[in-house]
Amino acid sequence: MGGYSVGHVARAAKVTVRTLHHYDRIGLLRPSGRTAGGYRRYSDADLERLQQILFYRELGFPLEEIAEILDDPRADPMTHLRRQRDLLVGRIDRLRAMVTAIEHAMEARRMGISLTPEERFEVFGDFDPEAHAEEAAERWGGYDAYQASQRRTAAYTKADWQRIKDEQEAILREFAAAMADGAPATGERAMDLAERHRRSISDNFYECTPQMHRGLAELYVGDPRFTATYEQVAEGLAQYVHDAVIANADRSEG
C-alpha cells in the first residue's frame, strides 16, 4: 500500500510519533489509510495538512482553533499560507521593535547617563557621538583616556548632550560653508575649524591628540557609518573634513 509510515512522517516533520498519534485521536490529522495490520499510512495531502498544523502551532494557535481554521470550507491552502505569512511578518516587526528598544536601553546603560532611551535618542537620533571616541580609542591606543571620558560623561544631563550636539553641528556647518566658498581643506580657515573640532572632542569626551584626531579622520572616509554623518550635511564633506584634520595634525605636530 502507498503512503508514508508514521515513523517516516515523524522524522520528516521533526515531531514525535506520540504527537502524530495524539493528532489522530483528537481528529486533527487522521491518516488517509491503514495497512492490513492497522498501521497508519499518510498521503501527500495529509503531509500538507500537517505542515499547516505545525505553522499554526508555531504561531501560538491552540489545537482546537487550528482544527476549526483548517476545516473551514471557505479557506484553501493559499489562504492559509497568506494568513500565516501576514502573522509571521507581524511577529517579525514586533521582534525587531523589541530588539531596537533593548539596544537603546543597552546604549543608555553603557553610556552611564541618567536618561531614558527615548530621551537619549531624541537628542541624537541615529548618531552616537561616543562611537567615534570608542573607535578611536580602540584603534589608536587611547583606552585609558576613553575610560576617563566614560567617567566624565556619566554625569552629563540631557541639556549637556544637547549642548554637545549643537556645538558639533555648528562646526560641521562651518566646514560645509568653507567648502562651499572654495576654501582649500589644507588652508588656514579649514585647519582652524579642524582644531576647533579636535578641542571639542577633548573638552567633552577625552583628550584627543593630533594623532588620534588623524585616526578619526581616516574613519570619516573609510567607514560608511561615519561618512554618512558628514555626507548628510553636504556631499563631499567627509573627504573635506578628513583633509583638513590631516593638515591640522601635520601643522600641530610640525
Secondary structure, DSSP 8 states (H G I E B T S, - for coil): --SEEHHHHHHHHT--HHHHHHHHHTTSS--SEE-TT--EEE-HHHHHHHHHHHHHHHTT--HHHHHHHHT-TT--HHHHHHHHHHHHHHHHHHHHHHHHHHHHHHHHHHHT-S--HHHHHHHHTT--HHHHHHHHHHHHT-HHHHHHHHHHHTT--HHHHHHHHHHHHHHHHHHHHHHHTT--TTSHHHHHHHHHHHHHHHHHTS---HHHHHHHHHHHHH-HHHHHHHHTTSTTHHHHHHHHHHHHHHHHH-
